[in-house]
């Protein structure tokens, strides 16, 4: 598929040039954690996860730190061909009744590990799959289950991913009554040909009406998920989609580059590869997004996130308070995250864990009274040092050598001698500035910040096979 790139508007206002984007369009992790989830090991057991939860009770400061909860709802009524999520395609609502029964068992096991007073929740997120697969009664049941075991802070961010095809104004009103104050609409693209090619048809008018309803109902923040690099997308079609998105004025936009990995994700095998944009076209689509969203007033948060200036995410970036977890960028302090449901990932202290990925295994382990852990990782001292460095770069875009030295009792320039040498090429390309006191990711460097972080990834240094990862752009 070819596209006339000459029709694309000028991107001279963008601080990143096309040749730089192309040069650093390499494969690499997204760094929602460090070490990344593909480094988890099966030797990490349910007992290890329990110990991490119990240690939280005696670790100083956790009561003030609070918790973030993520619940994975795997069910969807129809298959989206681009999807790489852990999901179950079904129209049988009673399957969710069974799942909720087992979620309650897992909630009981987790809550039993936490002392009263250590389980104040500052952030709650329902993802999937399609959480709005659950009907009103099932969602009410789920929220009751959570509130019986955890204390939701009065200012807690309670968000849910919404498939526009599964909700109405009445359903949105019910979500608001249940305590949700943030919505994330899965849109991906408004072009009819693209929607047909990925088996997800939802007209612009439908999403527009729902977003208007959501604002009238008092939701504090509306996010919209978009994907570039899908089949049938062109520069011209993306211009139209971005114009439509801007007209709806979502508070936040998550713009992901499509990673076509049919060998790993079976649904993607239904996509005609000949209809996919080329790497050159994808790069042009990203530059188009940067220009159009920037001209519309959106702040580029980092990687694939944009927000309006008054949004808390944009304010947090300006004030140097950004954090990052398995859901992406966050305004909250670096609090522990407990993931519940199939495939959900937790971060508690210096330990990561991930639940089993199949419903049968999940149900079986919970029937045995065991946490449904499949794998995880206890972080080493080196992991902790590198996590601090990578998260500072990913979130603040700058790093003080002294702060790392004081926190971890190392000599930064000796400890990371090889990494500082490797950064010199990034510096020559204008992506980082290396100063005597620290590192700074430049404005252009923000667009490929994953490449900057990768320099400090010890696991990638030992294993240069990056075929497991998607491309940065």
N, C-alpha and C positions, 0 to 999 in steps of 0.2 A: 504494500500500500504506500503510495507517495502523496506528498502534500507540498504545495507551493509555499515555502517558508517566507517568501518575499512579502506576503500579505500580513505577516505578523507585525504588530506595532513596534516602533523603536524601543529597545530596552537599554538605551544609553544611560538612563537614569538609575539603572540597577548597578550596584557596586560589584557585581560578579559577572565576569565575561564568559561567553560561550565556550571558549577554549579551556578555561579553568574548570568549568562544570564538566566538560567532557573528560579532561585529564583525571579528575578525581571521582568520576563515576565508577567507583570500584565496589566490590562486594564487601559488606561488613555488617556487624550487629547494629541493632537499634539502641542498645544500652538502656533499656528500661530497668536493667540491673547490671551489676558487675560483681562477680563473674556472671556471664549470660546463662540463660536457662539451659542451653544445649551442653553446658559443662556440668550439670547436675549428675550425681551418681546414684545408682540403686543401693549402694552400701549405706546410704543415709536412710534411716528407718523411721517408723512411727514413734519409736521410743526416743529417738533423737529430736523429733519435732515436739514431743511432750516435754522433754527437758528444756527446750528453748522457751516454751510457754511458761513453764514453772520458774525458770530463771528470770523471766520478765517480772515476776512478782517481787523478787528481792533486789532487783537492780535499781539503784537510785534514780529518781526522776521520772520513772515511767508513768506514775499516776498523773503527773502534769502533762505528759507527752500525748496521751490519748491514743486512739486506735483508728485505723482505716479498715473497713470491711468491704470485700468484694465477693459477690455471689454470682456464680456462673449458671445461667439458665440455658441449657443446650438446644432447646427445641425450636424448630422453624417449620412453617407450613409449606414452604416451597424452597427449592434449591437455587441459590445464586451461584453462577458458574465460576466467578472469580474467588469465591470464599475459601479461606485457609483456616477458618475457625473450627473448633471442636463442636460439632452440631449433630442433631438427630432430626431428620426430616419426617414429620408426621402430622396428621390432622386430628389425631386422637387426643383429646384434652385430658382423658383420664390417665394418660401416661404421666402427665405433670402432677397429678394427685399422688402417685406412687413416689415420684421424685421428691416432692415436698416432704413426704413422710421421712425419707432418708436424710434430707437436708436437716430436718429437725433433730435426728439422731446425731448428726455431725455437730450441729450447734451445741447440743448437750455435752458432747465429749470435749469440745473446745472450751466452753464456758466453765466446765468443771476444773479445768487447769488454771483458771484465772481467779485470783482473789477478788472479793468484792472491793470496788473502788478502783480497780485497775482496768476496767473495761468500758471507759467512757469513749463513745464513738464520735469522732469529728468528721468522718467522711464515710459515706455509704454509696456503693455503686453496684447496680445490677447490669450485667452484661451477658453476652451469649455468642451464638444463637440469637434468639429474639426474646428478650424478657417479656415483651408485650404479647407473646404467645399465651401467657397466663391470662385467664379471665379475671374479672374484678374480684370475685370471691377468692380465687387462688392467690392473687396479689395481696389481698387483705389478710389472708391466713399467713402468708410469708412475713409481712410486716409485723404482725402480732407475735410470731415466733421469735423474731429478732428482738423486739422490744421487751419480751419476757426475760431475755438473757443478757442483754446489753443496754446500757443507758445511752440513748442518742442525745448528744449535746444540743442545747437549744439553738445553736448557730451552725449545726452540722450541715455540710453539703450532702444532700441526698439526690443522687442522679440515677437516671435509668435510660438505657438505649431504646430507642423507639423505631420500629418499622412503620413508616407512615401508612402502609397498606392495612395495618391491624388496629388502627385507632380512629376515634372520632372525637368531636369536642366533648361529648359526654364522658368518654374514656379518659381524656386528658383532665377533665374536672375531677374524676375519681382519683387519678394519680395525685393530683394536688391535695385532695382531702386525706390521702394516705400519708402525706408528709414529704412527697418528692418536690424539690424546688428547682431542679435542673433537668433539662432534657437534652438528649443527643439524637438528632434525626439522621438515620442512615439514608443518604440520598445517592451518592456516588456520581451521578451524572443525570442531567435533565433531557439529554437528546434521545428521541424516541428510538432511533436505530441502535444506539449504544445500549439502551435499556433492553431492547429485544435480544441483542447479541449476548447479554449476560443474564438473561432470564429474570429481570427485575423491572417490571413496568409500573411506574408511579408518576403520573403527570405532574407538571409544575404546579398547576392550579390546585391540586390536592395538597401538596406540601405547603404552598402559600397560605391556603385556608387554615391549615393546622397550626402554622406558626403564628398567625394572627390570633387564633383561638388561645394558644398558649400564653401569649402576651396579655391578653385580656383576663386570663385566669390567674395571672400574677407569678408566673415562673420567673425566677431571678436571672436565669441564664439559659440561652438556647445555643447549642452547638450543632454544626452540620458537618457530616463526614462526606468527603469527596475523594475520588480516585482518578488519577491521570495515568494514561498508558493502557486503557481498556480497548477492546476491539471496536472498530468503527469510529474511534475518536480521531478528529483532525484538529488542526489549529483553529480552523473556522468554527467548528462545532464547540470547541472549548471556549472561544471568545463569547459565544452566545450563552453557554452555561454559566460562565463567570459573571456575565452581565445580569443573568437571572438571580444568581446567588446574592450578588451585591444589592439587588433591588429588595431582597428579603431581609437583609441586614442582620444575619445571625451574630450573636455576641462573639462566638468563637468559630473557627473553621479548622478542621483537621483535613489536610490534603495529603493523601498517601500516594506514593508511586506504586503502581501495580507490579507485583513480582510474579511472573509466569513460571511456576515450578510444577508442571503437571506430573512429574515423576514422584513428587511428594504429596501433592494434593489432587486427589482423583477427580473432583468436580471440574477442575481446570482443563481436563482432557476434552471437555465438550466445547472448548473455545477454539475457533479456527485461527491458528497462528498467523495465517496470511493476512488477517484483518487487524493484527496488532500494529500499533505505531512503531516506527524504528527508534533506536536509541537516540538518534539525532532529533527526531520529532518529539520524543519525550522530554529531552532537554529543553527544547523550544517551548513546550507546554509549561514547564516549570518556570521558565523566564517570563512567559506570558502571565502566569499566576502572580509572580512577584511584582510585576509592573501594575497589573490591574488592581490587585488587592491593596498594594501600597498606595496607589492613586486614590483609592476609595477610603483611605484612612486607617486601614488595618495595620497593626504592629506585627512584625514578624517575630514570633517568640523563639523559634529555633526548630531545626529539622523540618517538620511538616505542620506546624501549628501557627495560627494567626489569631489575633484578638483585637477588638476595638479598644481604643486608648483608655476608656473608662472601665473596661473589664478588669476584674481582680487579677487575672493572669498577666495582662500587660503591665499593670501597676507593680506586681511582684517582680517582673523582669526589670523594670526601671529601678526598683529599690534593691535589687540583688537578693531577692527572697525566693527565687524559683527553686522548686525541688522536682524530683523525678522518681516515679515508681512504675509498677507494671501496667498502670493505666495511662502513662505518659507524663506530661508536665503537670505539676500541682502547685498550689499556693500554700499548702500546709507544711508545717515543719516535718522533718524526716521521721515520721512516726511509723510504728510497726504496722504492717499490713497483714491481715488474715484473710486468706482466700478460701471460700467454701464452695463445694460442688465439684463435679467432674472436671479434671484438668486444671483447677484453680491453683494459683501459686501464692505462697505466703512468704513474707520476710519478717522474721522476729529476731531482733538483736543481730547477732552475727551468724544467723542461719537462714537458709532458704529451703523451702520444701514445695513439692508439687504433688497434687492428688492424681490418682489413677485416671485414665482417660476414657474408659468404657463404663457404661451404666452397670453391666453385670458385675464387674470387679468392684465398683464403688458400693453397690448394694451388698455384695458378699462380705467385704471387710467390715462394713458398718453392722451387719448382722452378727459378726463376731465380736462387736464391741471395740473395734480398733479404729484409730484414725486412718482414713483411706489414702495413706501416703505411698507414692510409687518411687520417688527419688528426691534428692535434695543435696545440700552442700553446707558443711560447716566451714566458714570462712577462715583462712589462715591470716596471720599478721600481714603478709604481703598482699593478700586479697583486700584487706581493709585499707591499707595505704593506697593501693591503686584505685579502689572504689572511690575514695575521697578525692583523688586527683581527677578521675574521669567524670564524676558527678559535678565537680566544680566547673570543669570545662563545658560540660553539656548544659548546665543550668545558668551559671554566671558568666561564662565566656572568659573567665580570667582565673588566674591561680597565683597565690602568694606562696613562694618557696618557704618563707618563714613559718606560715601557718601550718603547713604540713610537717615541717621539722619539729615544731613545738608539740604538735599533737601526737606524732609517732616516733619522736626521738631518732630521726635520721638526718644525714647530710644529703639534702635533695640532689645537689649537682653530682655527687658521687653515686648515690643510689640509682639515679636515672641518667647516668652519663651516656649510655647508648641511645636512650630515647631522645635526649636533647640534641644529639648529633643527627638523628633521623628527622627531627623537626625542621632542620635547616632548609630542606626542599620546600616544605610548606611555607617557610618564611620567605624564600625567594619568590614564591608564587603570590605573596601578599596575603596569606591566609592566617598567619600568626605573627606576633611580634615577641621576640625573646629578649627580655630585659634582665639586668643583673638580679632584680628582686623577684621576677616571676614571668608568667606567660600571659599574653592577651590574644584572644581570638578576635581577629579584625571583623569589620562589618561584612566583608566578602567571605570570611572564614565561617561565619554562622551558617551559610548555606551548605557547607560540607563538614559540619562540626563532627560528624561521625568519623571522618577520616582523621581528624585531629585526635580524637579519643582513642582510636585504634592503635596509635603509636605506643600507648601505655598499657595495652592489653597483653599481659604475659602469656596468656593461652594462645593468642594469635602468633606471638613470636615463636612459640614452640610448634605450632601447627599452622602452616601457611596455606592449608587447603581451605579456601573460603567459599567453595561451591555451595556450602550449606546456607549461605546468607543471600539476601536480596541485594540488589545494587542500591547505592546511596540515592541515586536520582531515579 
